[in-house]
Amino acid sequence: MVRASRILYVVLAWAVVVGLVAQVFLIGLALLAADASGISLHRNIGWIVHLLPIAVLVFAWFSRASRGHWMWALASAVVVFLVPIFVLMRDSVPVLAALHPVAALLAFPLSLVVALNSLRALRGASPVNIRSVTG
């Protein structure tokens, strides 16, 4: 059960990273190529990517990796979850809606740390420590 959870943790964590990269590509396609279907795809895939970190969090927990694994997964889940929520505030609170790209910028490094941690969990190693990342 633990091994299967760790494998799902890896697959889902990397799916979030790939999903975020795809989101940037789709919005770039929509804005730079004036392709209206890119915006639609960006929006629709964004709602899927928005939910994936919740599954990552669950499997980080079930993988029985250390506390650091699921704490990073929790931080990533919160940020990624908020990204599309900010867009919904476009008409009511435009200042919060402007946080959509800011949160997306924060989501990428967080999801990358989670994905790297998932590989460490699969190998049985310790998660990334914030002190080792910041020097």
LINMOWO-V906656 format. One record per residue. N is the residue number from 1. RES is the residue in one letter. PHI is phi in whole degrees, 0 to 359 (999 if undefined). D_FIRST is the distance of its C-alpha to the first C-alpha in Angstrom with 1 decimal. Layout:
# LINMOWO-V906656
<<N:RES:PHI:D_FIRST> <N:RES:PHI:D_FIRST>>
This chain:
# LINMOWO-V906656
<<1:M:999:0.0> <2:V:294:3.8> <3:R:298:5.5> <4:A:297:5.2> <5:S:296:6.1> <6:R:292:8.7> <7:I:294:10.0> <8:L:295:10.6> <9:Y:302:12.1> <10:V:297:14.4> <11:V:299:15.4> <12:L:290:16.2> <13:A:298:17.9> <14:W:287:20.1> <15:A:296:20.8> <16:V:295:22.4> <17:V:300:24.5> <18:V:297:25.6> <19:G:298:26.3> <20:L:292:28.5> <21:V:296:30.4> <22:A:298:31.0> <23:Q:298:32.3> <24:V:295:34.8> <25:F:299:35.9> <26:L:294:36.4> <27:I:288:38.4> <28:G:296:40.4> <29:L:299:41.1> <30:A:293:42.3> <31:L:280:44.5> <32:L:271:45.9> <33:A:258:46.3> <34:A:50:47.3> <35:D:257:44.7> <36:A:296:44.1> <37:S:292:41.1> <38:G:296:39.4> <39:I:294:39.6> <40:S:298:38.2> <41:L:296:35.2> <42:H:302:34.7> <43:R:294:34.7> <44:N:292:32.4> <45:I:291:29.8> <46:G:302:30.1> <47:W:291:28.9> <48:I:287:25.7> <49:V:299:25.2> <50:H:299:26.0> <51:L:264:22.9> <52:L:304:20.3> <53:P:298:20.1> <54:I:293:19.0> <55:A:294:15.8> <56:V:301:15.5> <57:L:301:16.0> <58:V:299:13.3> <59:F:284:10.6> <60:A:296:12.6> <61:W:292:12.1> <62:F:289:8.4> <63:S:286:8.2> <64:R:58:10.0> <65:A:282:12.8> <66:S:292:16.3> <67:R:304:18.4> <68:G:301:20.2> <69:H:298:17.4> <70:W:282:17.2> <71:M:291:21.0> <72:W:296:21.8> <73:A:296:19.5> <74:L:295:21.4> <75:A:299:24.7> <76:S:297:24.0> <77:A:299:22.9> <78:V:295:26.2> <79:V:294:28.4> <80:V:296:27.1> <81:F:297:27.2> <82:L:284:30.8> <83:V:308:32.1> <84:P:286:32.9> <85:I:296:33.9> <86:F:300:36.7> <87:V:296:38.1> <88:L:296:38.5> <89:M:269:40.8> <90:R:306:43.2> <91:D:274:46.0> <92:S:272:45.6> <93:V:223:44.8> <94:P:302:45.4> <95:V:296:44.8> <96:L:289:41.2> <97:A:298:40.9> <98:A:293:42.0> <99:L:282:38.8> <100:H:305:36.9> <101:P:290:37.5> <102:V:294:37.2> <103:A:296:33.7> <104:A:296:32.8> <105:L:296:34.1> <106:L:287:32.0> <107:A:295:28.8> <108:F:297:28.9> <109:P:296:28.7> <110:L:297:26.2> <111:S:292:23.9> <112:L:292:24.6> <113:V:298:23.7> <114:V:297:20.3> <115:A:296:19.8> <116:L:295:20.9> <117:N:297:18.6> <118:S:297:15.6> <119:L:293:16.8> <120:R:295:17.3> <121:A:296:13.8> <122:L:298:12.6> <123:R:274:15.3> <124:G:84:14.7> <125:A:266:18.1> <126:S:284:19.6> <127:P:288:20.2> <128:V:299:23.6> <129:N:259:26.1> <130:I:303:28.9> <131:R:292:31.5> <132:S:285:30.5> <133:V:282:30.7> <134:T:272:34.1> <135:G:99:35.7>>
